[in-house]
Amino acid sequence: MKQTGIVDRFEGDDVIVEIDGKMVNFPRADAPAMLGEGMVVIIRDGRIAEIDQIETQRLEDDMRRRFERILGKQSDE
C-alpha cells in the first residue's frame, strides 16, 4: 500500500514523518540520501521509498506565497 507523508524532523537514527496527522518513525539508514525536513515522501512496504519531488515543490511554492502575503509583498507569478 502506498502512502504519503511529510518529513517532520530527524531524531538520532530515525526520520519522523507525519502521516495523516500521526507521527511515524522510520530508520534513517533506509531513507533516501537527500532527504530533508518538509519534504513529501512516498511510503511503501513500511519504509520511505522515495521523495515526491513534484509535491514537495508544490508545497514549498505554496508556503513561499503565504509568507510573501504575510510580509505584504506581491508575487511575480
Phi, psi and omega in degrees: 000135181263133174229162172237154178206176180239130179293120180271312183191175175244136176226104180059240181268010182245151170251126180261120184240133175273120178233117180050042176082000180245145178270128182234135179268139175228148177295130180296327182296332181270355185275156176303146186298322186268020183292138179219164179300140179089352180282146175272130182237155176255128181255127176223138177052039175074017178218161177284109185275321182194166175268132175273093185299318183294313181291324177298315179296320178299316179296316178298317179297318179297316180294321178298316179297321178297315179297320179297320177296317179299320182277355177082016179266154176265137176278142179281354184266000000 
